[in-house]
Structures are given as C-alpha cells and as structure tokens.
Amino acid sequence: MKLSTKTRATTLSVALAGTLALSACGASNETAEAGEGGDGGSTQELSGDLVGAGASSQQSAMEAWQAGFQGEYPDVNFSYDPAGSGAGREQFISGAADFAGSDSALDDEELASAQERCAGGDVFELPNYISPIAVLFNLEGVDELNLTPATIAGIFTGAIATWNDPAIAADNPDATLPATAITPVHRADDSGTTDNFTDYLFQAAGDVWTEEPDGVWPLEGGESANGTSGVVEVVTNTAGAVTYADASRAGDLGVVNVAVGEEFVAPSPEAAAAVVENSPAVEGRGEYDFAIEVNRETEGSGEYPVVLVSYHIGCIEYDDEETANNVKAFMEYVISEDGQAAATENAGNASISDTLREQAQGAVDAITTAG
C-alpha cells in the first residue's frame, strides 16, 4: 500500500470546503443507496444535528471531514468539540454527543456503559485516524535528535534533566547539545494521546517508566496544558521544553527519531501505518468493534511504535432515525477513499488500509434505528 506523505497545515476555508465537497459526492451517493434499503430509511436528504466530541488530535482531519460532509449535506448542523478523548467518551456515553473521537478504545467499564447508551445494543469503534505521536522539542540550533525508549522515558520522568546529558549525547554524536534545562510538558486533560504515549513508555521502557498506561498524566511536576494545541504552544514558547503530540502539529519544533531495533525511525504516516498493519485486534470485542492492540515493542524495519490509533465511537442502533442517518452518512464519508485523502492532505495522517476500510464498512452498513 502506497501512502501519501504530502502534508498541508491550512486554515479551513471556503475553497477547501468546496474542493472537499466535490470529493465527497461519490461516497455520499453510496450512503444514499445503502440507506434506502435499510431500517433507517433514505439518507438522500439529511437535516437536523450531528454532534461529535473528543480527541483534539483529530481536529485538522475533522475540519476536512466536516467540509466534505457538509458540502454534500448542508442542512445538517455539524459540530465537533475537541475537548479531549476522555471528555468525548463521557459525552457520548451520557448521550450529549452522537459519536466520540477518541485516541484510545473504550475500557471494559466504559464499553458496558456505552452498550447501555446504545439501546442495550452494539457499539462501533472504528480506527479511522492513524497518526504518529511525535516527541517535539524546542532547542535552538537542533532540528532533530535520535533517542532510545529508555532515554525518552528518562526525560519525562525528570531523571534526565539537561539536553547535554550523556544518554542523549551517546545517540547524537554529531549534535551540538547545550546544557539547557529540559522542561517536560504533558497534557493536563484526560487524553488519549497521553494514554498511547504512556502505553509506549510502559511497554518499550518498562525498566525506567513504571507507571501503568493512563489517559491522565501519572507523574507530578513539569508543565501542563489542555489539548494538543495547548502543549504545542507551551513548547513553542519555552526554550528547552519537550512534549508529545500528534506529529501533524510539529510545525517548526524539533522532532525525535525513535530507536526501533537497530535503526532510528522518524514519525511518518507510512511508519505509523506499518506498525498498525502488524498489530493484533483487542480480544473479546463485539462484531463491529475493531479496537487494535498496538505492537509497541516492534523491531520491524520502518515501523514507528509511538502511534495513536484514534477511533470514532458510536452506536449501531440509535433511538431516532435522523441521528442514525446522519451518523451513518458521516462515517460513510470518513472511511471512503475521498474522505481519507482529504484528511491526509489537511492533517498529514496515514490513510486507513483497505482491510480496515472493509471492516468499517460492515459497521457503517449496520447503523440503523432501534425498535
């Protein structure tokens, strides 16, 4: 599978909306045909509200998806609150949101609550956004560094306190490293990015990082900020600072290449997609739940294990037809080749594979109205 590496950081504009609206037509027409034969009725003309909430990592992709979807369905009032993965899951489970964006799958307790929210039926978890989590830093004169998992863990525990520490210098013999103090910056909110990052540290550097994976940062100290934009802003404005964030938001910050086997791998859409392709599904999930257990300890060449698989989480059965049709049409567009291409161009993430698209299509086709 050949994946595009083209990225573009743009503000959502009328021109973008128009372009993406045209690309959405094919996928949306397919949605109309699928809906006409199902319990939800025709989705040819949609209206009402579609409310999503969750991962801020998806924000740039969501702008592209929203533009394409609303270009085809302008009468739908679409909103997405990038309040963080934990908040998104909470809003979905409570019924305040029609779907959630989340950088981590539902845990067992959340899954049970989500099933109750979904008329006691099935929940879908679709891995629709795949992107590397980059370790980003602000160090004058240094654009990239090679770091091992243990060194990254030491930086975020505070054990490695300056940029010229011998552990950093050992893997970067040609770099001029100043004695600048390191300021680790973490997410203050309940974040799926944090969950994925701490999962990587726990699995790949367990001798140094002993805290269990969690969406809430488990250590005291360091700086913190809400959302992806928040941590990136703090690092941008703080000499010597370092954080973890969706790689699409790197901007002018320095980027870490992570040790994998005998090589150092840069965060890229291709490398993120490669590790996901070689990771198993979470066991014991429902028919339409495609949660993935990322192989953080891979030694495969060209695989980048500090990756987030961000999900769209929703119901197979909704209480009302309007919501079911809107969710179905939106997910149809998101998983389509056009929808994935639009997100990749705007956010720089990896497009989902044909295998993931085929799995997701089965869930989308099943979305209907309860009763």
Contacts in CASP RR format, 6 or more apart in sequence:
PFRMAT RR
TARGET T0000
AUTHOR 0000-0000-0000
METHOD contacts of the structure
MODEL  1
MKLSTKTRATTLSVALAGTLALSACGASNETAEAGEGGDGGSTQELSGDL
VGAGASSQQSAMEAWQAGFQGEYPDVNFSYDPAGSGAGREQFISGAADFA
GSDSALDDEELASAQERCAGGDVFELPNYISPIAVLFNLEGVDELNLTPA
TIAGIFTGAIATWNDPAIAADNPDATLPATAITPVHRADDSGTTDNFTDY
LFQAAGDVWTEEPDGVWPLEGGESANGTSGVVEVVTNTAGAVTYADASRA
GDLGVVNVAVGEEFVAPSPEAAAAVVENSPAVEGRGEYDFAIEVNRETEG
SGEYPVVLVSYHIGCIEYDDEETANNVKAFMEYVISEDGQAAATENAGNA
SISDTLREQAQGAVDAITTAG
1 273 0 8 1.000
1 353 0 8 1.000
1 354 0 8 1.000
3 269 0 8 1.000
3 270 0 8 1.000
3 273 0 8 1.000
3 344 0 8 1.000
3 350 0 8 1.000
3 351 0 8 1.000
4 269 0 8 1.000
4 341 0 8 1.000
4 344 0 8 1.000
4 345 0 8 1.000
4 351 0 8 1.000
5 268 0 8 1.000
5 269 0 8 1.000
5 270 0 8 1.000
5 348 0 8 1.000
6 344 0 8 1.000
6 345 0 8 1.000
6 348 0 8 1.000
7 248 0 8 1.000
7 345 0 8 1.000
7 347 0 8 1.000
7 348 0 8 1.000
8 345 0 8 1.000
8 346 0 8 1.000
8 348 0 8 1.000
9 60 0 8 1.000
9 248 0 8 1.000
9 251 0 8 1.000
10 16 0 8 1.000
10 346 0 8 1.000
12 63 0 8 1.000
12 64 0 8 1.000
12 66 0 8 1.000
12 67 0 8 1.000
16 63 0 8 1.000
16 64 0 8 1.000
16 67 0 8 1.000
16 346 0 8 1.000
17 67 0 8 1.000
17 68 0 8 1.000
17 70 0 8 1.000
17 71 0 8 1.000
18 67 0 8 1.000
18 68 0 8 1.000
18 71 0 8 1.000
20 64 0 8 1.000
20 67 0 8 1.000
20 68 0 8 1.000
20 71 0 8 1.000
20 339 0 8 1.000
20 342 0 8 1.000
21 67 0 8 1.000
21 68 0 8 1.000
21 70 0 8 1.000
21 71 0 8 1.000
21 72 0 8 1.000
23 68 0 8 1.000
23 338 0 8 1.000
23 339 0 8 1.000
23 341 0 8 1.000
23 342 0 8 1.000
24 68 0 8 1.000
24 69 0 8 1.000
24 71 0 8 1.000
24 72 0 8 1.000
24 333 0 8 1.000
24 336 0 8 1.000
24 338 0 8 1.000
24 339 0 8 1.000
24 342 0 8 1.000
25 72 0 8 1.000
26 336 0 8 1.000
26 338 0 8 1.000
27 332 0 8 1.000
27 333 0 8 1.000
27 336 0 8 1.000
27 337 0 8 1.000
27 338 0 8 1.000
27 339 0 8 1.000
28 69 0 8 1.000
28 72 0 8 1.000
28 73 0 8 1.000
28 329 0 8 1.000
28 332 0 8 1.000
28 333 0 8 1.000
30 332 0 8 1.000
30 336 0 8 1.000
31 43 0 8 1.000
31 328 0 8 1.000
31 329 0 8 1.000
31 332 0 8 1.000
31 333 0 8 1.000
32 42 0 8 1.000
32 43 0 8 1.000
32 44 0 8 1.000
34 43 0 8 1.000
34 328 0 8 1.000
34 332 0 8 1.000
34 364 0 8 1.000
34 365 0 8 1.000
35 41 0 8 1.000
35 42 0 8 1.000
35 43 0 8 1.000
35 325 0 8 1.000
35 328 0 8 1.000
36 42 0 8 1.000
36 43 0 8 1.000
36 44 0 8 1.000
38 368 0 8 1.000
39 368 0 8 1.000
39 369 0 8 1.000
40 321 0 8 1.000
40 324 0 8 1.000
40 325 0 8 1.000
40 328 0 8 1.000
40 368 0 8 1.000
40 369 0 8 1.000
41 321 0 8 1.000
41 325 0 8 1.000
43 325 0 8 1.000
43 328 0 8 1.000
43 329 0 8 1.000
45 73 0 8 1.000
45 75 0 8 1.000
46 73 0 8 1.000
46 75 0 8 1.000
46 76 0 8 1.000
46 322 0 8 1.000
46 325 0 8 1.000
46 326 0 8 1.000
46 329 0 8 1.000
47 75 0 8 1.000
47 76 0 8 1.000
47 322 0 8 1.000
48 75 0 8 1.000
48 76 0 8 1.000
48 77 0 8 1.000
48 322 0 8 1.000
48 326 0 8 1.000
49 76 0 8 1.000
49 77 0 8 1.000
49 78 0 8 1.000
49 79 0 8 1.000
49 98 0 8 1.000
49 323 0 8 1.000
49 326 0 8 1.000
50 76 0 8 1.000
50 77 0 8 1.000
50 78 0 8 1.000
50 79 0 8 1.000
50 98 0 8 1.000
50 323 0 8 1.000
50 326 0 8 1.000
50 327 0 8 1.000
50 330 0 8 1.000
51 79 0 8 1.000
51 80 0 8 1.000
51 96 0 8 1.000
51 97 0 8 1.000
51 98 0 8 1.000
51 99 0 8 1.000
52 79 0 8 1.000
52 80 0 8 1.000
52 81 0 8 1.000
52 88 0 8 1.000
52 91 0 8 1.000
52 92 0 8 1.000
52 97 0 8 1.000
52 98 0 8 1.000
52 99 0 8 1.000
52 100 0 8 1.000
52 101 0 8 1.000
53 80 0 8 1.000
53 81 0 8 1.000
53 82 0 8 1.000
53 83 0 8 1.000
53 84 0 8 1.000
53 87 0 8 1.000
53 88 0 8 1.000
53 91 0 8 1.000
53 92 0 8 1.000
53 96 0 8 1.000
53 97 0 8 1.000
53 100 0 8 1.000
53 101 0 8 1.000
54 80 0 8 1.000
54 81 0 8 1.000
54 82 0 8 1.000
54 83 0 8 1.000
54 84 0 8 1.000
54 85 0 8 1.000
54 86 0 8 1.000
54 87 0 8 1.000
54 88 0 8 1.000
54 89 0 8 1.000
54 91 0 8 1.000
54 97 0 8 1.000
54 100 0 8 1.000
54 101 0 8 1.000
54 102 0 8 1.000
55 82 0 8 1.000
55 84 0 8 1.000
55 85 0 8 1.000
55 88 0 8 1.000
55 101 0 8 1.000
55 102 0 8 1.000
55 103 0 8 1.000
55 129 0 8 1.000
55 192 0 8 1.000
55 193 0 8 1.000
55 310 0 8 1.000
56 82 0 8 1.000
56 83 0 8 1.000
56 84 0 8 1.000
56 191 0 8 1.000
56 227 0 8 1.000
56 228 0 8 1.000
56 229 0 8 1.000
57 103 0 8 1.000
57 129 0 8 1.000
57 131 0 8 1.000
57 192 0 8 1.000
57 193 0 8 1.000
57 228 0 8 1.000
57 245 0 8 1.000
57 246 0 8 1.000
57 308 0 8 1.000
57 310 0 8 1.000
58 82 0 8 1.000
58 101 0 8 1.000
58 129 0 8 1.000
58 310 0 8 1.000
58 347 0 8 1.000
59 80 0 8 1.000
59 82 0 8 1.000
59 228 0 8 1.000
59 229 0 8 1.000
60 248 0 8 1.000
60 249 0 8 1.000
60 343 0 8 1.000
60 346 0 8 1.000
60 347 0 8 1.000
60 348 0 8 1.000
61 129 0 8 1.000
61 343 0 8 1.000
61 346 0 8 1.000
61 347 0 8 1.000
61 349 0 8 1.000
62 80 0 8 1.000
62 82 0 8 1.000
63 346 0 8 1.000
64 339 0 8 1.000
64 342 0 8 1.000
64 343 0 8 1.000
64 345 0 8 1.000
64 346 0 8 1.000
64 347 0 8 1.000
65 330 0 8 1.000
65 333 0 8 1.000
65 334 0 8 1.000
65 339 0 8 1.000
65 342 0 8 1.000
65 343 0 8 1.000
66 78 0 8 1.000
66 80 0 8 1.000
67 342 0 8 1.000
68 333 0 8 1.000
68 339 0 8 1.000
68 342 0 8 1.000
69 76 0 8 1.000
69 78 0 8 1.000
69 329 0 8 1.000
69 330 0 8 1.000
69 333 0 8 1.000
70 76 0 8 1.000
70 78 0 8 1.000
72 333 0 8 1.000
73 326 0 8 1.000
73 329 0 8 1.000
76 326 0 8 1.000
78 330 0 8 1.000
81 87 0 8 1.000
81 88 0 8 1.000
81 91 0 8 1.000
81 97 0 8 1.000
82 227 0 8 1.000
82 228 0 8 1.000
83 91 0 8 1.000
83 189 0 8 1.000
84 189 0 8 1.000
84 190 0 8 1.000
84 191 0 8 1.000
84 192 0 8 1.000
84 227 0 8 1.000
85 100 0 8 1.000
85 101 0 8 1.000
85 102 0 8 1.000
85 103 0 8 1.000
85 104 0 8 1.000
85 190 0 8 1.000
85 191 0 8 1.000
85 192 0 8 1.000
85 193 0 8 1.000
85 195 0 8 1.000
85 215 0 8 1.000
85 310 0 8 1.000
86 102 0 8 1.000
86 189 0 8 1.000
86 190 0 8 1.000
86 191 0 8 1.000
86 192 0 8 1.000
86 215 0 8 1.000
87 189 0 8 1.000
87 190 0 8 1.000
88 97 0 8 1.000
88 100 0 8 1.000
88 101 0 8 1.000
88 102 0 8 1.000
89 100 0 8 1.000
89 101 0 8 1.000
89 102 0 8 1.000
89 106 0 8 1.000
89 110 0 8 1.000
89 114 0 8 1.000
89 313 0 8 1.000
91 97 0 8 1.000
91 100 0 8 1.000
92 98 0 8 1.000
92 99 0 8 1.000
92 100 0 8 1.000
92 114 0 8 1.000
92 117 0 8 1.000
92 313 0 8 1.000
92 314 0 8 1.000
93 110 0 8 1.000
93 113 0 8 1.000
93 114 0 8 1.000
93 117 0 8 1.000
94 117 0 8 1.000
95 117 0 8 1.000
98 314 0 8 1.000
98 318 0 8 1.000
98 323 0 8 1.000
98 326 0 8 1.000
98 327 0 8 1.000
99 312 0 8 1.000
99 313 0 8 1.000
99 314 0 8 1.000
99 327 0 8 1.000
99 330 0 8 1.000
99 331 0 8 1.000
100 311 0 8 1.000
100 312 0 8 1.000
100 313 0 8 1.000
100 314 0 8 1.000
101 310 0 8 1.000
101 311 0 8 1.000
101 312 0 8 1.000
101 313 0 8 1.000
102 192 0 8 1.000
102 310 0 8 1.000
102 311 0 8 1.000
102 313 0 8 1.000
103 191 0 8 1.000
103 192 0 8 1.000
103 193 0 8 1.000
103 195 0 8 1.000
103 196 0 8 1.000
103 308 0 8 1.000
103 309 0 8 1.000
103 310 0 8 1.000
103 311 0 8 1.000
104 192 0 8 1.000
104 195 0 8 1.000
104 196 0 8 1.000
104 215 0 8 1.000
104 311 0 8 1.000
105 125 0 8 1.000
105 282 0 8 1.000
105 289 0 8 1.000
105 291 0 8 1.000
105 292 0 8 1.000
105 311 0 8 1.000
106 114 0 8 1.000
106 123 0 8 1.000
106 125 0 8 1.000
106 291 0 8 1.000
106 313 0 8 1.000
111 123 0 8 1.000
111 289 0 8 1.000
114 123 0 8 1.000
114 313 0 8 1.000
114 314 0 8 1.000
114 315 0 8 1.000
115 121 0 8 1.000
115 122 0 8 1.000
115 123 0 8 1.000
117 315 0 8 1.000
118 314 0 8 1.000
118 315 0 8 1.000
118 316 0 8 1.000
118 317 0 8 1.000
118 318 0 8 1.000
119 315 0 8 1.000
119 317 0 8 1.000
119 318 0 8 1.000
119 319 0 8 1.000
119 370 0 8 1.000
119 371 0 8 1.000
120 317 0 8 1.000
121 315 0 8 1.000
121 316 0 8 1.000
121 317 0 8 1.000
122 286 0 8 1.000
122 287 0 8 1.000
122 288 0 8 1.000
122 289 0 8 1.000
122 315 0 8 1.000
122 316 0 8 1.000
122 317 0 8 1.000
122 366 0 8 1.000
123 286 0 8 1.000
123 288 0 8 1.000
123 289 0 8 1.000
123 313 0 8 1.000
123 314 0 8 1.000
123 315 0 8 1.000
123 316 0 8 1.000
124 288 0 8 1.000
124 289 0 8 1.000
124 290 0 8 1.000
124 312 0 8 1.000
124 313 0 8 1.000
124 314 0 8 1.000
124 315 0 8 1.000
124 316 0 8 1.000
124 363 0 8 1.000
124 364 0 8 1.000
124 366 0 8 1.000
124 367 0 8 1.000
125 285 0 8 1.000
125 288 0 8 1.000
125 289 0 8 1.000
125 290 0 8 1.000
125 291 0 8 1.000
125 311 0 8 1.000
125 312 0 8 1.000
125 313 0 8 1.000
125 314 0 8 1.000
126 290 0 8 1.000
126 311 0 8 1.000
126 312 0 8 1.000
126 313 0 8 1.000
126 331 0 8 1.000
126 335 0 8 1.000
126 359 0 8 1.000
126 360 0 8 1.000
126 363 0 8 1.000
126 364 0 8 1.000
127 276 0 8 1.000
127 290 0 8 1.000
127 291 0 8 1.000
127 292 0 8 1.000
127 309 0 8 1.000
127 310 0 8 1.000
127 311 0 8 1.000
127 352 0 8 1.000
127 356 0 8 1.000
127 360 0 8 1.000
128 310 0 8 1.000
128 311 0 8 1.000
128 312 0 8 1.000
128 331 0 8 1.000
128 334 0 8 1.000
128 335 0 8 1.000
128 352 0 8 1.000
128 360 0 8 1.000
129 308 0 8 1.000
129 309 0 8 1.000
129 310 0 8 1.000
129 311 0 8 1.000
129 312 0 8 1.000
129 343 0 8 1.000
129 347 0 8 1.000
129 349 0 8 1.000
130 269 0 8 1.000
130 272 0 8 1.000
130 273 0 8 1.000
130 276 0 8 1.000
130 307 0 8 1.000
130 308 0 8 1.000
130 309 0 8 1.000
130 310 0 8 1.000
130 349 0 8 1.000
130 350 0 8 1.000
130 352 0 8 1.000
131 246 0 8 1.000
131 247 0 8 1.000
131 248 0 8 1.000
131 269 0 8 1.000
131 272 0 8 1.000
131 307 0 8 1.000
131 308 0 8 1.000
131 310 0 8 1.000
131 347 0 8 1.000
131 348 0 8 1.000
131 349 0 8 1.000
131 350 0 8 1.000
132 246 0 8 1.000
132 247 0 8 1.000
132 267 0 8 1.000
132 268 0 8 1.000
132 269 0 8 1.000
132 271 0 8 1.000
132 272 0 8 1.000
132 304 0 8 1.000
132 306 0 8 1.000
132 307 0 8 1.000
132 308 0 8 1.000
133 193 0 8 1.000
133 196 0 8 1.000
133 197 0 8 1.000
133 200 0 8 1.000
133 244 0 8 1.000
133 245 0 8 1.000
133 246 0 8 1.000
133 247 0 8 1.000
133 267 0 8 1.000
133 306 0 8 1.000
133 307 0 8 1.000
133 308 0 8 1.000
134 244 0 8 1.000
134 245 0 8 1.000
134 246 0 8 1.000
134 247 0 8 1.000
134 250 0 8 1.000
134 255 0 8 1.000
134 256 0 8 1.000
134 267 0 8 1.000
134 306 0 8 1.000
135 147 0 8 1.000
135 152 0 8 1.000
135 242 0 8 1.000
135 243 0 8 1.000
135 244 0 8 1.000
135 255 0 8 1.000
135 256 0 8 1.000
135 258 0 8 1.000
135 306 0 8 1.000
136 232 0 8 1.000
136 235 0 8 1.000
136 242 0 8 1.000
136 243 0 8 1.000
136 244 0 8 1.000
136 245 0 8 1.000
136 249 0 8 1.000
136 250 0 8 1.000
136 253 0 8 1.000
136 254 0 8 1.000
136 255 0 8 1.000
136 256 0 8 1.000
137 145 0 8 1.000
137 235 0 8 1.000
137 240 0 8 1.000
137 241 0 8 1.000
137 242 0 8 1.000
137 243 0 8 1.000
137 253 0 8 1.000
137 254 0 8 1.000
137 255 0 8 1.000
137 256 0 8 1.000
138 235 0 8 1.000
138 236 0 8 1.000
138 238 0 8 1.000
138 239 0 8 1.000
138 240 0 8 1.000
138 241 0 8 1.000
138 242 0 8 1.000
138 253 0 8 1.000
138 254 0 8 1.000
139 163 0 8 1.000
139 178 0 8 1.000
139 180 0 8 1.000
139 239 0 8 1.000
139 240 0 8 1.000
139 254 0 8 1.000
140 178 0 8 1.000
140 239 0 8 1.000
141 176 0 8 1.000
142 163 0 8 1.000
142 175 0 8 1.000
142 176 0 8 1.000
142 177 0 8 1.000
142 254 0 8 1.000
143 254 0 8 1.000
143 255 0 8 1.000
144 254 0 8 1.000
144 255 0 8 1.000
144 256 0 8 1.000
144 257 0 8 1.000
144 266 0 8 1.000
145 168 0 8 1.000
145 171 0 8 1.000
145 172 0 8 1.000
145 175 0 8 1.000
145 254 0 8 1.000
145 256 0 8 1.000
145 257 0 8 1.000
146 171 0 8 1.000
146 172 0 8 1.000
146 256 0 8 1.000
146 257 0 8 1.000
146 259 0 8 1.000
146 264 0 8 1.000
147 155 0 8 1.000
147 168 0 8 1.000
147 171 0 8 1.000
147 256 0 8 1.000
147 257 0 8 1.000
147 258 0 8 1.000
147 259 0 8 1.000
148 167 0 8 1.000
148 171 0 8 1.000
148 205 0 8 1.000
148 258 0 8 1.000
148 259 0 8 1.000
149 200 0 8 1.000
149 201 0 8 1.000
149 204 0 8 1.000
149 205 0 8 1.000
149 258 0 8 1.000
149 259 0 8 1.000
150 167 0 8 1.000
150 205 0 8 1.000
150 207 0 8 1.000
150 208 0 8 1.000
151 160 0 8 1.000
151 167 0 8 1.000
151 168 0 8 1.000
151 171 0 8 1.000
152 201 0 8 1.000
152 205 0 8 1.000
152 256 0 8 1.000
152 258 0 8 1.000
153 201 0 8 1.000
153 205 0 8 1.000
153 206 0 8 1.000
153 208 0 8 1.000
153 209 0 8 1.000
154 160 0 8 1.000
154 167 0 8 1.000
154 205 0 8 1.000
154 208 0 8 1.000
154 209 0 8 1.000
155 182 0 8 1.000
155 184 0 8 1.000
155 242 0 8 1.000
156 184 0 8 1.000
156 186 0 8 1.000
156 201 0 8 1.000
156 209 0 8 1.000
156 219 0 8 1.000
156 242 0 8 1.000
156 244 0 8 1.000
157 208 0 8 1.000
157 209 0 8 1.000
157 219 0 8 1.000
158 182 0 8 1.000
158 184 0 8 1.000
159 208 0 8 1.000
160 167 0 8 1.000
160 168 0 8 1.000
160 182 0 8 1.000
161 181 0 8 1.000
161 182 0 8 1.000
162 179 0 8 1.000
162 180 0 8 1.000
162 181 0 8 1.000
162 182 0 8 1.000
163 177 0 8 1.000
163 178 0 8 1.000
163 179 0 8 1.000
163 180 0 8 1.000
163 182 0 8 1.000
163 240 0 8 1.000
164 177 0 8 1.000
164 178 0 8 1.000
164 179 0 8 1.000
164 180 0 8 1.000
168 177 0 8 1.000
169 175 0 8 1.000
169 177 0 8 1.000
171 259 0 8 1.000
171 264 0 8 1.000
180 239 0 8 1.000
180 240 0 8 1.000
181 240 0 8 1.000
182 240 0 8 1.000
182 241 0 8 1.000
182 242 0 8 1.000
183 222 0 8 1.000
183 223 0 8 1.000
183 238 0 8 1.000
183 240 0 8 1.000
183 241 0 8 1.000
183 242 0 8 1.000
184 221 0 8 1.000
184 222 0 8 1.000
184 223 0 8 1.000
184 241 0 8 1.000
184 242 0 8 1.000
184 243 0 8 1.000
185 222 0 8 1.000
185 223 0 8 1.000
185 224 0 8 1.000
185 225 0 8 1.000
185 231 0 8 1.000
185 234 0 8 1.000
185 235 0 8 1.000
185 238 0 8 1.000
185 241 0 8 1.000
185 242 0 8 1.000
185 243 0 8 1.000
186 194 0 8 1.000
186 217 0 8 1.000
186 219 0 8 1.000
186 222 0 8 1.000
186 223 0 8 1.000
186 224 0 8 1.000
186 231 0 8 1.000
186 243 0 8 1.000
186 244 0 8 1.000
187 193 0 8 1.000
187 194 0 8 1.000
187 215 0 8 1.000
187 217 0 8 1.000
187 224 0 8 1.000
187 225 0 8 1.000
187 226 0 8 1.000
187 227 0 8 1.000
187 231 0 8 1.000
188 217 0 8 1.000
188 224 0 8 1.000
188 225 0 8 1.000
188 226 0 8 1.000
188 227 0 8 1.000
189 226 0 8 1.000
189 227 0 8 1.000
190 215 0 8 1.000
190 216 0 8 1.000
191 215 0 8 1.000
191 216 0 8 1.000
191 227 0 8 1.000
192 215 0 8 1.000
192 308 0 8 1.000
193 228 0 8 1.000
193 244 0 8 1.000
193 245 0 8 1.000
193 246 0 8 1.000
193 308 0 8 1.000
194 214 0 8 1.000
194 215 0 8 1.000
194 216 0 8 1.000
194 217 0 8 1.000
194 244 0 8 1.000
195 213 0 8 1.000
195 214 0 8 1.000
195 215 0 8 1.000
196 213 0 8 1.000
196 294 0 8 1.000
196 306 0 8 1.000
196 307 0 8 1.000
196 308 0 8 1.000
196 309 0 8 1.000
197 244 0 8 1.000
197 306 0 8 1.000
198 209 0 8 1.000
198 211 0 8 1.000
198 212 0 8 1.000
198 213 0 8 1.000
198 214 0 8 1.000
198 215 0 8 1.000
198 217 0 8 1.000
198 218 0 8 1.000
199 213 0 8 1.000
199 294 0 8 1.000
199 296 0 8 1.000
200 296 0 8 1.000
200 305 0 8 1.000
200 306 0 8 1.000
201 208 0 8 1.000
201 209 0 8 1.000
201 211 0 8 1.000
202 209 0 8 1.000
202 210 0 8 1.000
202 211 0 8 1.000
202 212 0 8 1.000
202 213 0 8 1.000
203 296 0 8 1.000
203 297 0 8 1.000
204 296 0 8 1.000
204 297 0 8 1.000
204 305 0 8 1.000
211 218 0 8 1.000
211 219 0 8 1.000
212 218 0 8 1.000
217 224 0 8 1.000
223 234 0 8 1.000
223 238 0 8 1.000
223 241 0 8 1.000
224 231 0 8 1.000
225 231 0 8 1.000
225 233 0 8 1.000
225 234 0 8 1.000
228 245 0 8 1.000
228 246 0 8 1.000
228 249 0 8 1.000
229 249 0 8 1.000
231 243 0 8 1.000
231 244 0 8 1.000
231 245 0 8 1.000
232 243 0 8 1.000
232 245 0 8 1.000
232 249 0 8 1.000
232 253 0 8 1.000
234 241 0 8 1.000
234 243 0 8 1.000
235 241 0 8 1.000
235 242 0 8 1.000
235 243 0 8 1.000
235 253 0 8 1.000
236 252 0 8 1.000
236 253 0 8 1.000
244 306 0 8 1.000
246 308 0 8 1.000
246 347 0 8 1.000
247 255 0 8 1.000
247 267 0 8 1.000
247 268 0 8 1.000
247 348 0 8 1.000
248 347 0 8 1.000
248 348 0 8 1.000
248 349 0 8 1.000
255 266 0 8 1.000
255 267 0 8 1.000
256 267 0 8 1.000
257 264 0 8 1.000
257 265 0 8 1.000
257 266 0 8 1.000
257 267 0 8 1.000
258 264 0 8 1.000
258 265 0 8 1.000
258 267 0 8 1.000
258 304 0 8 1.000
258 305 0 8 1.000
258 306 0 8 1.000
259 265 0 8 1.000
260 298 0 8 1.000
260 299 0 8 1.000
260 300 0 8 1.000
260 301 0 8 1.000
260 302 0 8 1.000
260 303 0 8 1.000
260 304 0 8 1.000
260 305 0 8 1.000
261 299 0 8 1.000
261 300 0 8 1.000
263 301 0 8 1.000
263 302 0 8 1.000
265 271 0 8 1.000
265 302 0 8 1.000
265 303 0 8 1.000
265 304 0 8 1.000
266 304 0 8 1.000
267 304 0 8 1.000
267 306 0 8 1.000
268 304 0 8 1.000
269 344 0 8 1.000
269 348 0 8 1.000
269 349 0 8 1.000
269 350 0 8 1.000
269 351 0 8 1.000
270 302 0 8 1.000
270 350 0 8 1.000
271 302 0 8 1.000
271 303 0 8 1.000
271 304 0 8 1.000
272 304 0 8 1.000
272 307 0 8 1.000
272 349 0 8 1.000
272 350 0 8 1.000
273 350 0 8 1.000
273 351 0 8 1.000
273 353 0 8 1.000
274 300 0 8 1.000
274 302 0 8 1.000
274 303 0 8 1.000
274 304 0 8 1.000
275 294 0 8 1.000
275 295 0 8 1.000
275 298 0 8 1.000
275 303 0 8 1.000
275 304 0 8 1.000
275 305 0 8 1.000
275 307 0 8 1.000
276 292 0 8 1.000
276 294 0 8 1.000
276 307 0 8 1.000
276 309 0 8 1.000
276 350 0 8 1.000
276 353 0 8 1.000
277 353 0 8 1.000
278 295 0 8 1.000
278 298 0 8 1.000
278 300 0 8 1.000
278 303 0 8 1.000
279 292 0 8 1.000
279 293 0 8 1.000
279 294 0 8 1.000
279 295 0 8 1.000
280 292 0 8 1.000
280 293 0 8 1.000
280 295 0 8 1.000
281 290 0 8 1.000
281 291 0 8 1.000
281 292 0 8 1.000
281 293 0 8 1.000
282 289 0 8 1.000
282 291 0 8 1.000
282 292 0 8 1.000
282 293 0 8 1.000
285 291 0 8 1.000
288 316 0 8 1.000
288 362 0 8 1.000
288 363 0 8 1.000
288 366 0 8 1.000
290 356 0 8 1.000
290 359 0 8 1.000
290 360 0 8 1.000
290 363 0 8 1.000
291 311 0 8 1.000
292 309 0 8 1.000
294 305 0 8 1.000
294 307 0 8 1.000
294 309 0 8 1.000
295 303 0 8 1.000
295 305 0 8 1.000
296 305 0 8 1.000
296 306 0 8 1.000
297 305 0 8 1.000
298 305 0 8 1.000
312 331 0 8 1.000
312 334 0 8 1.000
314 327 0 8 1.000
315 327 0 8 1.000
315 367 0 8 1.000
316 363 0 8 1.000
316 366 0 8 1.000
316 367 0 8 1.000
316 368 0 8 1.000
317 324 0 8 1.000
317 367 0 8 1.000
317 368 0 8 1.000
317 369 0 8 1.000
317 370 0 8 1.000
317 371 0 8 1.000
318 324 0 8 1.000
318 327 0 8 1.000
318 367 0 8 1.000
318 368 0 8 1.000
318 369 0 8 1.000
318 370 0 8 1.000
319 369 0 8 1.000
319 370 0 8 1.000
320 369 0 8 1.000
321 369 0 8 1.000
324 367 0 8 1.000
324 368 0 8 1.000
324 369 0 8 1.000
327 367 0 8 1.000
328 364 0 8 1.000
328 367 0 8 1.000
331 360 0 8 1.000
331 363 0 8 1.000
331 364 0 8 1.000
331 367 0 8 1.000
332 364 0 8 1.000
333 339 0 8 1.000
334 340 0 8 1.000
334 343 0 8 1.000
335 352 0 8 1.000
335 357 0 8 1.000
335 360 0 8 1.000
335 361 0 8 1.000
335 364 0 8 1.000
336 357 0 8 1.000
337 351 0 8 1.000
337 357 0 8 1.000
340 351 0 8 1.000
340 352 0 8 1.000
340 357 0 8 1.000
341 351 0 8 1.000
343 349 0 8 1.000
343 351 0 8 1.000
344 350 0 8 1.000
344 351 0 8 1.000
352 360 0 8 1.000
END
